[in-house]
């Protein structure tokens, strides 16, 4: 981490942090046109810029911008399909009242749940799947992030913290085939009012999406972390999750349980195009896609990490029922791995994962059309 102080504002501080992670990955199956062996990363490579300024009276101003990239090519993450500053672009203030932020970033629920429910922190080929079929935003790079957002995080009260995030509805600008337009009478509902001209354009184009709403309540004190939260995206899909971990010293135990419910076909159409892959779902078995309209996905994860000096062993097991569509059966994923610390900032890792998708094509009456995918990675990472 690097830090510098501006000469004009002695109380203002800029920090630069990040992580570089490069390794090799091999899968037994790969999507069409994709190599089974690749050089890439087990974690999201990033450079983050943070600014804080002391405003006096216990208040601070802050701004964060996090750039994500592919270390094997030097290009922006996902070959440029995601925003250059994919990680975060937010500004806000904090004080005794808590923290208020505006911009783009992880939702209130998505920010803490992955790292607290998975031994890998939702990284490497072995990372557990904790929210299959759900995306905070259907846009590319929107697995857990929302744009045009407003966040509030409360101070900690005896280890309990409340977080909420909100983002307004969006007017659909592309005609939606077979979806009835939202009546103009509904377009002026709070919190925003549209002029008749804008309302007419929105109605002609298809309508207005839902708002993004996310809430998370977390207890973190001593060895125990427990969180519970709920979130709705602009397509009216909802995610409700309980997650946490407990540190026994000789091992840290992780678990989560989530229910994802799909919005109606009309609501999902107004949410946009689903471009975000479910977290840690290996692509060799085909994309899971969004939760099916009006359907439900149940998702669970269990795992543990066990430190032995500089070496940490990790194991995790997760399951979910496809994308909730009729005829789809359960997916399961088993991951095991080892992490070796070369220093406080540099470590090596290697992982194995086996994912099984039952009734993969949905055509076998007995549900035995199963498909398996094996994955292996070996890499090195450095944080700064």
C-alpha positions as CSV (number, residue, x, y, z in Angstrom):
1,X,0.0,0.0,0.0
2,X,1.3,3.5,-0.9
3,X,0.1,6.7,0.7
4,X,0.8,10.3,0.0
5,X,-0.5,13.6,1.5
6,X,-1.3,16.6,-0.5
7,X,0.7,19.7,0.3
8,X,-2.3,22.1,-0.2
9,X,-4.5,20.1,2.2
10,X,-2.5,18.5,5.0
11,X,-5.5,16.6,6.3
12,X,-6.2,14.9,2.9
13,X,-4.7,11.4,2.3
14,X,-4.5,9.3,-0.9
15,X,-3.9,5.6,-0.7
16,X,-3.1,3.2,-3.5
17,X,-3.7,-0.5,-2.9
18,X,-4.3,-3.6,-5.1
19,X,-3.6,-7.2,-5.9
20,X,-1.8,-8.9,-8.8
21,X,-2.7,-12.6,-9.2
22,X,-1.5,-14.7,-12.2
23,X,-1.6,-18.5,-12.7
24,X,-2.6,-21.3,-14.9
25,X,-5.9,-23.0,-15.1
26,X,-7.0,-26.2,-16.7
27,X,-10.6,-27.6,-17.1
28,X,-11.8,-30.9,-18.4
29,X,-14.5,-29.2,-20.5
30,X,-14.6,-25.7,-22.0
31,X,-17.1,-23.5,-23.8
32,X,-16.9,-23.6,-27.6
33,X,-13.9,-21.8,-28.9
34,X,-12.3,-21.6,-25.5
35,X,-9.0,-23.4,-24.6
36,X,-9.1,-25.9,-21.7
37,X,-5.7,-24.6,-20.6
38,X,-5.3,-20.9,-20.0
39,X,-3.1,-18.3,-18.2
40,X,-5.2,-16.0,-16.1
41,X,-6.0,-15.3,-12.5
42,X,-7.6,-16.9,-9.5
43,X,-8.7,-13.6,-8.0
44,X,-9.8,-10.3,-9.4
45,X,-6.8,-8.2,-10.3
46,X,-7.2,-4.6,-9.3
47,X,-5.8,-1.2,-8.4
48,X,-7.8,0.8,-5.9
49,X,-7.5,4.5,-5.1
50,X,-8.8,5.9,-1.9
51,X,-9.1,9.5,-0.7
52,X,-10.0,10.6,2.8
53,X,-10.1,14.2,4.2
54,X,-10.7,15.2,7.8
55,X,-13.6,17.7,7.8
56,X,-13.4,18.2,11.6
57,X,-15.9,17.5,14.2
58,X,-15.4,13.7,13.7
59,X,-16.5,13.9,10.1
60,X,-14.5,12.7,7.1
61,X,-15.0,13.0,3.3
62,X,-14.0,10.0,1.2
63,X,-13.8,8.8,-2.4
64,X,-12.9,5.4,-3.8
65,X,-12.2,4.2,-7.3
66,X,-11.2,0.6,-8.1
67,X,-9.9,-0.4,-11.6
68,X,-10.0,-4.1,-12.6
69,X,-7.9,-5.7,-15.3
70,X,-6.7,-9.0,-16.9
71,X,-3.0,-9.4,-15.9
72,X,-2.4,-12.0,-18.7
73,X,-3.2,-9.5,-21.4
74,X,-3.1,-6.0,-19.8
75,X,-6.7,-5.4,-21.0
76,X,-9.6,-4.3,-18.8
77,X,-11.4,-7.2,-17.1
78,X,-13.5,-9.5,-19.3
79,X,-11.9,-8.2,-22.5
80,X,-13.4,-4.8,-22.0
81,X,-17.0,-6.0,-21.6
82,X,-17.0,-4.6,-18.0
83,X,-16.5,-1.0,-16.9
84,X,-12.8,0.1,-16.6
85,X,-13.4,0.9,-13.0
86,X,-15.4,-2.3,-12.4
87,X,-14.7,-2.5,-8.7
88,X,-16.1,0.8,-7.4
89,X,-16.6,4.5,-8.0
90,X,-18.1,6.1,-5.0
91,X,-17.8,9.3,-2.9
92,X,-19.3,10.1,0.5
93,X,-19.0,11.3,4.0
94,X,-18.8,9.5,7.4
95,X,-19.3,10.5,11.0
96,X,-21.0,9.6,14.2
97,X,-24.2,9.0,12.1
98,X,-22.5,6.3,10.0
99,X,-21.4,6.4,6.3
100,X,-23.2,7.7,3.3
101,X,-21.9,7.0,-0.2
102,X,-23.0,7.6,-3.8
103,X,-21.9,6.1,-7.1
104,X,-21.4,2.5,-8.2
105,X,-20.3,-0.4,-6.1
106,X,-21.2,-3.7,-4.4
107,X,-24.7,-3.7,-2.9
108,X,-25.4,-3.7,0.9
109,X,-25.9,-7.5,0.9
110,X,-23.3,-8.5,-1.8
111,X,-20.4,-6.5,-0.2
112,X,-20.0,-8.8,2.9
113,X,-21.6,-12.1,2.0
114,X,-19.0,-13.8,-0.3
115,X,-16.0,-13.2,1.9
116,X,-17.8,-14.3,5.0
117,X,-19.5,-17.4,3.6
118,X,-16.6,-18.9,1.5
119,X,-13.1,-20.0,2.5
120,X,-11.8,-18.7,-0.8
121,X,-13.6,-15.3,-0.7
122,X,-15.3,-16.3,-4.0
123,X,-12.0,-16.7,-5.8
124,X,-10.1,-19.5,-7.7
125,X,-11.7,-22.4,-9.5
126,X,-12.7,-23.9,-6.1
127,X,-14.7,-21.0,-4.7
128,X,-18.1,-22.0,-3.5
129,X,-21.2,-20.8,-5.3
130,X,-23.2,-18.5,-3.0
131,X,-25.8,-16.8,-5.2
132,X,-26.3,-18.9,-8.4
133,X,-28.7,-17.3,-10.9
134,X,-28.9,-13.9,-9.2
135,X,-27.3,-10.7,-10.4
136,X,-27.7,-7.3,-8.7
137,X,-27.7,-5.8,-12.1
138,X,-28.3,-7.6,-15.4
139,X,-25.7,-5.5,-17.1
140,X,-22.2,-6.9,-17.8
141,X,-20.1,-6.7,-14.6
142,X,-23.3,-6.5,-12.4
143,X,-23.0,-9.7,-10.5
144,X,-23.0,-7.9,-7.2
145,X,-22.8,-4.2,-8.2
146,X,-25.3,-1.5,-8.9
147,X,-24.9,1.9,-10.6
148,X,-26.5,5.2,-9.8
149,X,-26.6,4.0,-6.2
150,X,-27.0,5.4,-2.7
151,X,-25.5,3.6,0.3
152,X,-25.9,4.0,4.1
153,X,-23.9,2.0,6.7
154,X,-24.7,2.5,10.4
155,X,-22.1,2.7,13.2
156,X,-21.5,-0.6,15.0
157,X,-23.8,-1.1,18.0
158,X,-22.3,-3.9,20.1
159,X,-21.0,-5.6,16.9
160,X,-24.2,-5.1,15.0
161,X,-24.1,-3.1,11.7
162,X,-27.0,-2.2,9.4
163,X,-26.3,-1.5,5.7
164,X,-28.7,-0.5,3.0
165,X,-28.3,0.4,-0.7
166,X,-30.8,1.9,-3.2
167,X,-30.9,2.7,-6.9
168,X,-33.8,4.3,-8.9
169,X,-35.7,2.7,-11.7
170,X,-34.5,3.0,-15.3
171,X,-36.6,3.8,-18.3
172,X,-36.4,1.0,-20.9
173,X,-35.2,2.5,-24.2
174,X,-35.5,-0.5,-26.4
175,X,-38.8,-2.0,-27.4
176,X,-39.6,-5.2,-25.5
177,X,-41.4,-7.7,-27.7
178,X,-44.5,-9.3,-26.2
179,X,-44.3,-7.3,-23.0
180,X,-47.1,-4.8,-22.2
181,X,-46.0,-1.3,-21.6
182,X,-46.3,0.1,-18.1
183,X,-49.2,2.5,-18.0
184,X,-48.2,6.1,-17.9
185,X,-50.2,6.5,-14.7
186,X,-47.6,4.3,-13.0
187,X,-44.6,6.2,-14.3
188,X,-45.0,9.1,-11.9
189,X,-44.9,7.1,-8.8
190,X,-42.4,8.3,-6.1
191,X,-39.6,8.8,-5.8
192,X,-39.4,10.3,-9.3
193,X,-41.9,12.1,-11.5
194,X,-41.7,11.9,-15.3
195,X,-43.0,14.6,-17.6
196,X,-45.8,13.5,-20.0
197,X,-43.4,13.5,-22.9
198,X,-40.8,11.3,-21.2
199,X,-43.6,9.0,-19.9
200,X,-44.9,8.6,-23.4
201,X,-41.5,7.6,-24.7
202,X,-41.0,5.1,-21.8
203,X,-44.4,3.6,-22.4
204,X,-43.7,3.2,-26.1
205,X,-40.3,1.6,-25.4
206,X,-41.6,-0.9,-22.9
207,X,-41.8,0.8,-19.5
208,X,-39.8,1.3,-16.4
209,X,-37.8,-1.2,-14.4
210,X,-38.0,-1.9,-10.7
211,X,-35.8,-0.2,-8.2
212,X,-32.8,-1.8,-6.7
213,X,-33.1,-2.3,-2.9
214,X,-30.7,-4.1,-0.6
215,X,-30.5,-4.4,3.1
216,X,-28.0,-6.3,5.3
217,X,-27.8,-6.8,9.1
218,X,-24.5,-8.2,10.3
219,X,-23.1,-9.2,13.7
220,X,-19.3,-9.4,14.0
221,X,-17.6,-9.7,17.4
222,X,-14.8,-12.0,18.5
223,X,-14.8,-15.3,16.6
224,X,-18.4,-15.1,15.3
225,X,-19.7,-13.4,12.2
226,X,-23.4,-13.8,11.2
227,X,-25.3,-11.8,8.5
228,X,-28.8,-11.8,7.1
229,X,-30.0,-9.8,4.2
230,X,-32.4,-9.4,1.3
231,X,-32.1,-7.7,-2.1
232,X,-34.2,-6.9,-5.1
233,X,-32.8,-6.1,-8.5
234,X,-34.4,-4.1,-11.3
235,X,-35.8,-7.2,-12.8
236,X,-37.7,-8.0,-9.6
237,X,-35.5,-11.0,-8.9
238,X,-35.0,-11.3,-5.1
239,X,-32.2,-12.8,-3.0
240,X,-32.6,-13.6,0.7
241,X,-29.6,-15.0,2.5
242,X,-28.2,-15.9,5.9
243,X,-24.4,-16.5,6.1
244,X,-21.5,-16.4,8.5
245,X,-18.4,-18.0,9.9
246,X,-16.9,-19.1,13.3
247,X,-13.2,-19.1,14.1
248,X,-12.2,-22.1,16.2
249,X,-8.5,-21.1,15.9
250,X,-7.5,-24.5,14.6
251,X,-10.1,-24.1,11.9
252,X,-12.6,-21.5,10.6
253,X,-16.0,-22.8,9.6
254,X,-18.2,-21.1,6.9
255,X,-21.8,-21.6,5.9
256,X,-24.6,-19.8,4.0
257,X,-28.1,-20.5,2.8
258,X,-29.9,-18.4,0.1
259,X,-33.2,-18.4,-1.7
260,X,-33.4,-16.7,-5.1
261,X,-36.9,-15.9,-6.6
262,X,-37.4,-14.7,-10.1
263,X,-39.6,-11.8,-11.1
264,X,-42.4,-12.2,-13.7
265,X,-41.5,-12.5,-17.4
266,X,-42.6,-8.9,-17.9
267,X,-40.5,-7.6,-15.0
268,X,-37.4,-9.6,-16.1
269,X,-37.7,-8.2,-19.6
270,X,-37.7,-4.7,-18.3
271,X,-34.6,-5.5,-16.2
272,X,-32.4,-5.7,-19.2
273,X,-30.2,-8.4,-20.8
274,X,-28.7,-10.9,-18.4
275,X,-25.0,-10.6,-19.1
276,X,-23.5,-11.5,-15.7
277,X,-22.5,-15.1,-14.9
278,X,-23.4,-16.5,-11.6
279,X,-20.5,-16.2,-9.2
280,X,-18.0,-19.1,-9.4
281,X,-20.1,-21.1,-11.8
282,X,-17.7,-22.8,-14.2
283,X,-18.5,-22.1,-17.8
284,X,-17.6,-25.5,-19.2
285,X,-21.1,-26.7,-18.3
286,X,-22.8,-23.7,-19.9
287,X,-24.1,-20.5,-18.2
288,X,-26.7,-20.9,-15.5
289,X,-28.3,-17.6,-16.6
290,X,-30.8,-15.7,-14.5
291,X,-33.3,-17.4,-12.3
292,X,-36.3,-18.4,-14.4
293,X,-39.3,-16.1,-14.3
294,X,-41.5,-16.9,-11.4
295,X,-39.3,-19.7,-10.2
296,X,-37.0,-20.3,-7.2
297,X,-33.4,-21.4,-6.6
298,X,-32.2,-22.7,-3.2
299,X,-28.5,-22.4,-2.7
300,X,-26.3,-23.6,0.2
301,X,-22.6,-23.6,1.0
302,X,-20.4,-25.1,3.7
303,X,-16.7,-24.8,4.0
304,X,-13.6,-24.6,6.3
305,X,-10.1,-23.2,6.3
306,X,-7.4,-24.8,8.5
307,X,-4.1,-23.0,9.1
308,X,-0.8,-24.9,9.7
309,X,1.8,-22.2,10.0
310,X,2.3,-20.6,6.6
311,X,0.1,-23.2,5.0
312,X,-3.7,-23.0,4.9
313,X,-5.9,-25.9,3.7
314,X,-9.3,-25.0,2.3
315,X,-12.4,-27.1,1.5
316,X,-15.9,-26.2,0.4
317,X,-19.1,-27.8,-0.9
318,X,-22.1,-26.0,-2.4
319,X,-25.3,-26.8,-4.2
320,X,-28.1,-25.2,-6.1
321,X,-31.0,-26.3,-8.4
322,X,-30.0,-25.1,-11.9
323,X,-31.7,-21.8,-12.6
324,X,-35.1,-22.9,-11.2
325,X,-36.6,-23.8,-14.5
326,X,-38.9,-26.9,-14.8
327,X,-36.9,-30.1,-15.4
328,X,-33.5,-28.8,-14.1
329,X,-31.9,-30.7,-11.3
330,X,-29.4,-29.9,-8.6
331,X,-25.8,-28.8,-9.3
332,X,-23.1,-29.6,-6.7
333,X,-19.6,-28.3,-6.5
334,X,-16.7,-29.7,-4.3
335,X,-13.5,-27.6,-3.9
336,X,-10.3,-28.3,-2.1
337,X,-7.1,-26.2,-2.1
338,X,-4.0,-25.1,-0.4
339,X,-2.6,-21.6,0.1
340,X,1.1,-21.0,1.1
341,X,2.2,-17.6,2.4
342,X,5.6,-16.6,1.1
343,X,5.4,-13.4,3.1
344,X,2.7,-11.1,4.6
345,X,1.8,-9.9,1.1
346,X,2.7,-12.7,-1.3
347,X,1.3,-16.3,-1.5
348,X,1.0,-19.3,-3.8
349,X,-2.1,-21.3,-4.2
350,X,-3.4,-24.5,-5.9
351,X,-7.0,-25.8,-6.1
352,X,-9.0,-28.6,-7.4
353,X,-12.8,-28.5,-8.1
354,X,-15.4,-31.0,-9.3
355,X,-18.8,-29.7,-10.4
356,X,-21.7,-32.1,-11.3
357,X,-24.8,-30.9,-13.1
358,X,-27.6,-33.4,-13.1
359,X,-29.9,-33.7,-16.1
360,X,-27.7,-31.3,-17.9
361,X,-29.8,-31.0,-21.1
362,X,-33.1,-31.4,-19.3
363,X,-34.1,-34.1,-21.8
364,X,-33.5,-37.3,-19.7
365,X,-36.7,-38.5,-18.1
366,X,-34.8,-40.3,-15.4
367,X,-32.6,-37.3,-14.6
368,X,-29.4,-39.3,-15.4
369,X,-28.1,-37.0,-18.2
370,X,-25.4,-35.9,-15.9
371,X,-22.3,-33.8,-16.8
372,X,-19.1,-33.4,-14.7
373,X,-16.5,-30.7,-14.9
374,X,-13.0,-30.9,-13.3
375,X,-10.9,-27.8,-12.7
376,X,-7.3,-27.2,-11.5
377,X,-5.4,-24.0,-10.9
378,X,-1.9,-23.0,-9.7
379,X,-0.9,-19.4,-9.2
380,X,0.9,-16.7,-7.2
381,X,-0.6,-13.5,-5.8
382,X,0.8,-10.3,-4.3
383,X,-1.1,-7.5,-2.6
384,X,0.2,-4.0,-2.1
